[in-house]
Amino acid sequence: MILGYPRKLVSKELQKLNIFVPPRYVTEKDVLLIHKIREERLRDNLARSRSV
């Protein structure tokens, strides 16, 4: 577990982004990258929903 997330879950989320990291090599940076991308997507979706 890294930052409260199972390594396998983080690895699968990275694979969705075409970033291949074996579960045993997942680091805190990988978890933070996923958080950053999710925040950007939420911000984009919010901006789109407000502009419609």
Backbone as XML, in Angstrom:
<?xml version="1.0"?>
<chain id="A" units="angstrom">
  <residue number="1" name="MET">
    <atom name="N" x="0.842" y="-1.187" z="0.000"/>
    <atom name="CA" x="0.000" y="0.000" z="0.000"/>
    <atom name="C" x="0.885" y="1.247" z="0.000"/>
  </residue>
  <residue number="2" name="ILE">
    <atom name="N" x="0.547" y="2.153" z="-0.878"/>
    <atom name="CA" x="1.258" y="3.431" z="-0.931"/>
    <atom name="C" x="0.217" y="4.535" z="-0.855"/>
  </residue>
  <residue number="3" name="LEU">
    <atom name="N" x="0.361" y="5.414" z="0.114"/>
    <atom name="CA" x="-0.582" y="6.513" z="0.340"/>
    <atom name="C" x="-2.021" y="6.010" z="0.404"/>
  </residue>
  <residue number="4" name="GLY">
    <atom name="N" x="-2.214" y="4.819" z="0.961"/>
    <atom name="CA" x="-3.552" y="4.269" z="1.137"/>
    <atom name="C" x="-4.110" y="3.541" z="-0.073"/>
  </residue>
  <residue number="5" name="TYR">
    <atom name="N" x="-3.317" y="3.363" z="-1.119"/>
    <atom name="CA" x="-3.778" y="2.676" z="-2.322"/>
    <atom name="C" x="-2.998" y="1.384" z="-2.522"/>
  </residue>
  <residue number="6" name="PRO">
    <atom name="N" x="-3.689" y="0.292" z="-2.868"/>
    <atom name="CA" x="-2.978" y="-0.954" z="-3.170"/>
    <atom name="C" x="-2.127" y="-0.780" z="-4.433"/>
  </residue>
  <residue number="7" name="ARG">
    <atom name="N" x="-0.956" y="-1.373" z="-4.433"/>
    <atom name="CA" x="-0.037" y="-1.235" z="-5.568"/>
    <atom name="C" x="-0.664" y="-1.717" z="-6.879"/>
  </residue>
  <residue number="8" name="LYS">
    <atom name="N" x="-1.418" y="-2.832" z="-6.822"/>
    <atom name="CA" x="-2.026" y="-3.362" z="-8.047"/>
    <atom name="C" x="-3.018" y="-2.370" z="-8.648"/>
  </residue>
  <residue number="9" name="LEU">
    <atom name="N" x="-3.794" y="-1.723" z="-7.797"/>
    <atom name="CA" x="-4.771" y="-0.746" z="-8.276"/>
    <atom name="C" x="-4.070" y="0.423" z="-8.962"/>
  </residue>
  <residue number="10" name="VAL">
    <atom name="N" x="-2.995" y="0.899" z="-8.357"/>
    <atom name="CA" x="-2.240" y="2.009" z="-8.944"/>
    <atom name="C" x="-1.665" y="1.581" z="-10.287"/>
  </residue>
  <residue number="11" name="SER">
    <atom name="N" x="-1.136" y="0.373" z="-10.352"/>
    <atom name="CA" x="-0.569" y="-0.142" z="-11.595"/>
    <atom name="C" x="-1.633" y="-0.204" z="-12.695"/>
  </residue>
  <residue number="12" name="LYS">
    <atom name="N" x="-2.845" y="-0.655" z="-12.353"/>
    <atom name="CA" x="-3.930" y="-0.734" z="-13.340"/>
    <atom name="C" x="-4.355" y="0.652" z="-13.816"/>
  </residue>
  <residue number="13" name="GLU">
    <atom name="N" x="-4.421" y="1.605" z="-12.903"/>
    <atom name="CA" x="-4.784" y="2.977" z="-13.279"/>
    <atom name="C" x="-3.738" y="3.565" z="-14.223"/>
  </residue>
  <residue number="14" name="LEU">
    <atom name="N" x="-2.470" y="3.279" z="-13.960"/>
    <atom name="CA" x="-1.401" y="3.769" z="-14.833"/>
    <atom name="C" x="-1.504" y="3.124" z="-16.212"/>
  </residue>
  <residue number="15" name="GLN">
    <atom name="N" x="-1.882" y="1.845" z="-16.267"/>
    <atom name="CA" x="-2.029" y="1.164" z="-17.554"/>
    <atom name="C" x="-3.109" y="1.824" z="-18.401"/>
  </residue>
  <residue number="16" name="LYS">
    <atom name="N" x="-4.163" y="2.320" z="-17.762"/>
    <atom name="CA" x="-5.215" y="3.024" z="-18.499"/>
    <atom name="C" x="-4.664" y="4.275" z="-19.178"/>
  </residue>
  <residue number="17" name="LEU">
    <atom name="N" x="-3.581" y="4.822" z="-18.614"/>
    <atom name="CA" x="-2.946" y="6.019" z="-19.171"/>
    <atom name="C" x="-1.776" y="5.659" z="-20.079"/>
  </residue>
  <residue number="18" name="ASN">
    <atom name="N" x="-1.673" y="4.367" z="-20.437"/>
    <atom name="CA" x="-0.571" y="3.858" z="-21.258"/>
    <atom name="C" x="0.789" y="4.042" z="-20.601"/>
  </residue>
  <residue number="19" name="ILE">
    <atom name="N" x="0.814" y="3.943" z="-19.278"/>
    <atom name="CA" x="2.065" y="3.976" z="-18.522"/>
    <atom name="C" x="2.169" y="2.622" z="-17.827"/>
  </residue>
  <residue number="20" name="PHE">
    <atom name="N" x="3.171" y="1.842" z="-18.198"/>
    <atom name="CA" x="3.265" y="0.485" z="-17.677"/>
    <atom name="C" x="4.320" y="0.392" z="-16.581"/>
  </residue>
  <residue number="21" name="VAL">
    <atom name="N" x="3.840" y="0.182" z="-15.351"/>
    <atom name="CA" x="4.706" y="0.050" z="-14.183"/>
    <atom name="C" x="4.259" y="-1.205" z="-13.432"/>
  </residue>
  <residue number="22" name="PRO">
    <atom name="N" x="5.158" y="-2.177" z="-13.259"/>
    <atom name="CA" x="4.781" y="-3.363" z="-12.478"/>
    <atom name="C" x="4.407" y="-2.963" z="-11.048"/>
  </residue>
  <residue number="23" name="PRO">
    <atom name="N" x="3.434" y="-3.663" z="-10.447"/>
    <atom name="CA" x="2.968" y="-3.290" z="-9.104"/>
    <atom name="C" x="4.082" y="-3.117" z="-8.076"/>
  </residue>
  <residue number="24" name="ARG">
    <atom name="N" x="5.116" y="-3.936" z="-8.145"/>
    <atom name="CA" x="6.162" y="-3.827" z="-7.114"/>
    <atom name="C" x="7.033" y="-2.590" z="-7.285"/>
  </residue>
  <residue number="25" name="TYR">
    <atom name="N" x="6.959" y="-1.934" z="-8.455"/>
    <atom name="CA" x="7.763" y="-0.736" z="-8.699"/>
    <atom name="C" x="6.963" y="0.560" z="-8.586"/>
  </residue>
  <residue number="26" name="VAL">
    <atom name="N" x="5.704" y="0.460" z="-8.174"/>
    <atom name="CA" x="4.865" y="1.647" z="-8.005"/>
    <atom name="C" x="5.418" y="2.491" z="-6.856"/>
  </residue>
  <residue number="27" name="THR">
    <atom name="N" x="5.501" y="3.807" z="-7.083"/>
    <atom name="CA" x="6.022" y="4.711" z="-6.052"/>
    <atom name="C" x="4.972" y="5.766" z="-5.706"/>
  </residue>
  <residue number="28" name="GLU">
    <atom name="N" x="5.287" y="6.602" z="-4.728"/>
    <atom name="CA" x="4.385" y="7.692" z="-4.353"/>
    <atom name="C" x="4.179" y="8.648" z="-5.521"/>
  </residue>
  <residue number="29" name="LYS">
    <atom name="N" x="5.206" y="8.843" z="-6.335"/>
    <atom name="CA" x="5.084" y="9.737" z="-7.493"/>
    <atom name="C" x="3.989" y="9.257" z="-8.439"/>
  </residue>
  <residue number="30" name="ASP">
    <atom name="N" x="3.875" y="7.933" z="-8.604"/>
    <atom name="CA" x="2.838" y="7.381" z="-9.475"/>
    <atom name="C" x="1.447" y="7.690" z="-8.928"/>
  </residue>
  <residue number="31" name="VAL">
    <atom name="N" x="1.275" y="7.544" z="-7.628"/>
    <atom name="CA" x="-0.017" y="7.839" z="-6.997"/>
    <atom name="C" x="-0.345" y="9.323" z="-7.165"/>
  </residue>
  <residue number="32" name="LEU">
    <atom name="N" x="0.641" y="10.178" z="-6.948"/>
    <atom name="CA" x="0.419" y="11.620" z="-7.077"/>
    <atom name="C" x="0.114" y="12.005" z="-8.524"/>
  </residue>
  <residue number="33" name="LEU">
    <atom name="N" x="0.732" y="11.311" z="-9.483"/>
    <atom name="CA" x="0.451" y="11.566" z="-10.897"/>
    <atom name="C" x="-1.012" y="11.267" z="-11.205"/>
  </residue>
  <residue number="34" name="ILE">
    <atom name="N" x="-1.510" y="10.150" z="-10.697"/>
    <atom name="CA" x="-2.916" y="9.790" z="-10.917"/>
    <atom name="C" x="-3.833" y="10.840" z="-10.295"/>
  </residue>
  <residue number="35" name="HIS">
    <atom name="N" x="-3.511" y="11.293" z="-9.081"/>
    <atom name="CA" x="-4.308" y="12.338" z="-8.430"/>
    <atom name="C" x="-4.330" y="13.605" z="-9.275"/>
  </residue>
  <residue number="36" name="LYS">
    <atom name="N" x="-3.189" y="13.996" z="-9.793"/>
    <atom name="CA" x="-3.084" y="15.215" z="-10.599"/>
    <atom name="C" x="-3.938" y="15.104" z="-11.861"/>
  </residue>
  <residue number="37" name="ILE">
    <atom name="N" x="-3.857" y="13.968" z="-12.535"/>
    <atom name="CA" x="-4.629" y="13.766" z="-13.765"/>
    <atom name="C" x="-6.125" y="13.764" z="-13.460"/>
  </residue>
  <residue number="38" name="ARG">
    <atom name="N" x="-6.535" y="13.120" z="-12.364"/>
    <atom name="CA" x="-7.958" y="13.108" z="-11.990"/>
    <atom name="C" x="-8.457" y="14.515" z="-11.693"/>
  </residue>
  <residue number="39" name="GLU">
    <atom name="N" x="-7.656" y="15.309" z="-10.988"/>
    <atom name="CA" x="-8.048" y="16.688" z="-10.689"/>
    <atom name="C" x="-8.215" y="17.498" z="-11.969"/>
  </residue>
  <residue number="40" name="GLU">
    <atom name="N" x="-7.291" y="17.324" z="-12.920"/>
    <atom name="CA" x="-7.386" y="18.047" z="-14.189"/>
    <atom name="C" x="-8.653" y="17.659" z="-14.933"/>
  </residue>
  <residue number="41" name="ARG">
    <atom name="N" x="-8.967" y="16.367" z="-14.955"/>
    <atom name="CA" x="-10.181" y="15.909" z="-15.639"/>
    <atom name="C" x="-11.428" y="16.485" z="-14.978"/>
  </residue>
  <residue number="42" name="LEU">
    <atom name="N" x="-11.456" y="16.472" z="-13.648"/>
    <atom name="CA" x="-12.606" y="17.034" z="-12.939"/>
    <atom name="C" x="-12.770" y="18.516" z="-13.252"/>
  </residue>
  <residue number="43" name="ARG">
    <atom name="N" x="-11.652" y="19.239" z="-13.263"/>
    <atom name="CA" x="-11.684" y="20.671" z="-13.563"/>
    <atom name="C" x="-12.202" y="20.913" z="-14.984"/>
  </residue>
  <residue number="44" name="ASP">
    <atom name="N" x="-11.705" y="20.107" z="-15.946"/>
    <atom name="CA" x="-12.151" y="20.241" z="-17.334"/>
    <atom name="C" x="-13.639" y="19.945" z="-17.460"/>
  </residue>
  <residue number="45" name="ASN">
    <atom name="N" x="-14.092" y="18.872" z="-16.812"/>
    <atom name="CA" x="-15.511" y="18.508" z="-16.880"/>
    <atom name="C" x="-16.386" y="19.583" z="-16.251"/>
  </residue>
  <residue number="46" name="LEU">
    <atom name="N" x="-15.928" y="20.156" z="-15.156"/>
    <atom name="CA" x="-16.680" y="21.221" z="-14.500"/>
    <atom name="C" x="-16.765" y="22.449" z="-15.404"/>
  </residue>
  <residue number="47" name="ALA">
    <atom name="N" x="-15.663" y="22.797" z="-16.039"/>
    <atom name="CA" x="-15.651" y="23.947" z="-16.944"/>
    <atom name="C" x="-16.590" y="23.708" z="-18.125"/>
  </residue>
  <residue number="48" name="ARG">
    <atom name="N" x="-16.594" y="22.487" z="-18.657"/>
    <atom name="CA" x="-17.483" y="22.163" z="-19.779"/>
    <atom name="C" x="-18.942" y="22.251" z="-19.356"/>
  </residue>
  <residue number="49" name="SER">
    <atom name="N" x="-19.247" y="21.727" z="-18.184"/>
    <atom name="CA" x="-20.643" y="21.721" z="-17.740"/>
    <atom name="C" x="-21.144" y="23.136" z="-17.461"/>
  </residue>
  <residue number="50" name="ARG">
    <atom name="N" x="-20.270" y="24.020" z="-17.047"/>
    <atom name="CA" x="-20.677" y="25.401" z="-16.783"/>
    <atom name="C" x="-20.835" y="26.201" z="-18.068"/>
  </residue>
  <residue number="51" name="SER">
    <atom name="N" x="-20.073" y="25.850" z="-19.092"/>
    <atom name="CA" x="-20.122" y="26.619" z="-20.335"/>
    <atom name="C" x="-21.308" y="26.224" z="-21.207"/>
  </residue>
  <residue number="52" name="VAL">
    <atom name="N" x="-21.938" y="25.097" z="-20.928"/>
    <atom name="CA" x="-23.062" y="24.631" z="-21.759"/>
    <atom name="C" x="-24.339" y="25.300" z="-21.388"/>
  </residue>
</chain>
